[in-house]
Amino acid sequence: MHIDPIPYQTLIHSVTYEEKLSGNSWSAGNEFDSPVTINHVLVQPSSQFAVNNREELDQSSTVLFFDSTYSSPLVNFVKGSKITFNNQEMYVSKVDELYAFDPDIPHHIEVQMK
């Protein structure tokens, strides 16, 4: 059984990814690794609003779709890393690897950013 990749023609965006460095002493003062341009991804805004004790909370975020077939290069998406899209800096808040029939390679990765 096979599930097709995300259609190539919908992967219309490129982003810049800067992985958050761990707290090693050699990286002090340099919070992020060198920027990497990731091509053939899809970036979609996602808005959610919640009302809590008469207060409206904006839970808006943006989701990046990374397809295992067409998007490149593959990076290790790390929480707290910086992604720049259309000159807007956002930070990785959640990473979901979604699998189809191959238990070793995700079908695609969804990266939630705020």
N, C-alpha and C positions, 0 to 999 in steps of 0.2 A: 504494500500500500504506500502511496506517496501523496504528500500535500505540496502543492505548488508554492514557490516562494512568494513573497509580497511582489506584486507586479512592478517591474522595473520602472515603467513610465510614471508610477506614483512616488518614486523615491527621488523627489525633485530638489532636495536641499543638501547643503554642505554645512558642516559646523566645525568649530575649532574646539578641541578637547585638551584640557590641561589636568593631568592626574594629580590629585592631592598627595603630597609626599607624607610619609609617616614622620614621627617625631624624632628621627635619627639626628644625632648631633651634626653630622656632615651636611644635613639639609637645612640647618638653622638659618633663618633669614630668607630662605627660598621655599615658599610654601607649596609651589606647584612645579611639576616637571615641565619640560619644554612642550610647546604647543604642537598638536598633531591635527591636521585637517582630515576629517572623515567625510567621505563622499557617498552619495546615493543613500541618503536617509530621508525620513519623513518627520517633520516637526509639526505637532498639532497642539494648539492651546486647549486647555481643559478647565472649565470654570465650575466651581461648586461653592455654594453659599449655605451656611448653616446659621440658624438662629438659636442663641443660647442666652437665657436670662435677659431677653429683650435686646440682646446685642447681636448684630449681624457679623459673622466671621467670614472673611474671604479666604477660601481654601483653594484659590486658583493655582494652577500649576501648568506646566507644559510637558508634553510627552514626546520623546524622541523614539522613533521606531528604527531599529537597526536590523536589517535582514541578513541572515547568515550566508545567503548566496550572493547578493549584489553589493551590499554595503562594504566599504573598505577604508582603511585597514581595520582589522579587529583590534580593539583595545580592551583592557581590563577596566570596565566601568566601576569606579570606586566612589562610594558615598562621600560627599563633600568636595568632589572634583568640580572644576569649572568648565562650563560649556558656553561658548559664545555663538549666538545665532542672530544675524541681522544687527550686529553691533550691540546686542543686549547680552550681558553676562548673567548666567543662571548657574545654580549649583545642584549637583545630583543629590536627590533626597531618597530615591528608591530605585532599585534595579530588579527587574523580573526577567528571568530567562524562561522562555516558553518553548516547550518541546513538543514534537509531533510523534514520529515513530523511531527516531534515532535517540537512544538514551544518552549519547555522548555529545551530541551537537544540537544546540537549541535551534528551533525553526527561526525564531527571531528574538530580539531582546528589546524590552520596553524600559526606557529610562525616564523616570519622573524627575522633573527639575522645577525648582522654585527660584 
